[in-house]
Amino acid sequence: MEYRLEHDTMGEIRVPEAQEWGAQTQRSLENFKIGTEKMPIEIIRAFAVLKKCAALANRDLGVLDQEKAEVIAEVCDEIIAGQFDAEFPLVVWQTGSGTQSNMNVNEVVARVATRKLAERGSDKVIHPNDDVNKSQSSNDTYPTAMHIAAKTIVIDQLLPAIDAIHATLDEKAKAFSDIVKIGRTHLQDATPITLGQEISGWVRMLQLSKKMIELTLEPLKELAIGGTAVGTGINAHPEFGDRAAEKMSEETGKSFVSAENKFHALTSHDQLVFSHGAIKALAMDAMKIANDVRWLASGPRAGIGEITIPENEPGSSIMPGKVNPTQSEALTMVAAQVLGNDATIGFAASQGNFELNVFKPVIMYNYIQSVRLLTDSLQSFNDHCAIGIEPERTVIAENVERSLMLVTALNPHIGYENAARIAKAAHKEGTTLKEAALATGLLTEEQYDQWIVPADMVHPNLKA
């Protein structure tokens, strides 16, 4: 491998000739050989948005040469388009401010931009600190990138995935609205419900989860940009933060403003804790939905078996013909991971000492992982499971017929204690509920047939 010498304030260091990064990136690579978790590409793209908008704001303020600003913006567009993904190799487990990733972006932009200028006949040199990082500090750029990345990935990826599975389940709820089945509480038989009503609960979960996540996007519009080193804005034009945030809104199509209080923006990540909390709530709803599906589809002969789900792959290496609820298993594992991520994010966000939180990379690694995993798993569950849910009408009808909790409909007519005596007798003697009821002499067969109608029990307030 061929190398070149790059230098920074600590001296010279060898960098692979084929790479665009510089000395500080190389030092980070050599000093933090920890794990395999790389800085999420969403953070890098957010940095590119930031660097482009910062350069253009500095140009407008007259503190950065126009030619330099425009070539910086050009390179940033290429980074956003994914042309330089291999140039951002740093791990999550680095400085807690994300300084080295900030410099990684600065160095790549500076080197590529300088080469572009040279190819155009210019002798201008783009400096990673003086030009690309102008009016900025890692202390305000990394938290700015955090909010840009978080808001972007939630709006562009997670919300559409929620919409897709919401639409599927809403359609199922309406299609199965006339299928009366036995309800269950405490994993025990309860009074009847329709399959559509049961699924409508899942639909509402997704609807509310989306609304709660959307509520958390508003606080994320505040950006630390303009705060520079400790929140005072040292070395930045007084208008820089507002102008850069305005350009970031234009660039992304999402609303951003420079934070009212930069001291808060650098040291606190309560907005991300709040946002991930709503994402966790979605994950817990996803856990419930996936578990309900696998319970209802259990069997097919010796379980509940009230619904069928698509058979996607063999379920056993030894048991021929076995098929498992694998999409439910994948989604519930994701939910477990998100729950763990939430604990990490909460603890990391509590570690804001004085003017800076230095757990920023781990906060964003976990936040982005949660959104990625939920986006992918909800889409997978929708495409490979939810759209194929169908009722097993025969099993559903048999379960309703055998249920002892239909006796609840007798309460207004013969009282709770008499109704309970009938249910217990039917269960103990292995008879039908009707046989046990008639044996008491408390009601006639005609009355039983009139009072116990499962279809009437699912909409009791609509009965004449």
Secondary structure, 3 states (H helix, E strand, C coil): CCEEEEEECCEEEEEECCCCCCHHHHHHHHHCCCCCCECCHHHHHHHHHHHHHHHHHHHHCCCCCHHHHHHHHHHHHHHHCCCCHHHCCCECCCCCCCHHHHHHHHHHHHHHHHHHHHHCCCCCCCCHHHHHCCCCCHHHHHHHHHHHHHHHHHHHHHHHHHHHHHHHHHHHHHHCCCCEEEEEECCEEEEEEEHHHHHHHHHHHHHHHHHHHHHHHCHHHEECCCCCCCCCCCCCCCCHHHHHHHHHHHHHCCCCEECCCHHHHHHCCHHHHHHHHHHHHHHHHHHHHHHHHHHHCCCCCCCCCCEECCCCCCCCCCCCCCCCCHHHHHHHHHHHHHHHHHHHHHHHHCCEECCEECCHHHHHHHHHHHHHHHHHHHHHHHHHCHHHCEECHHHHHHHHHHCHHHHHHHHHHHCHHHHHHHHHHHHHHCCCHHHHHHHHCCCCHHHHHHHCCHHHHCCHHHCC
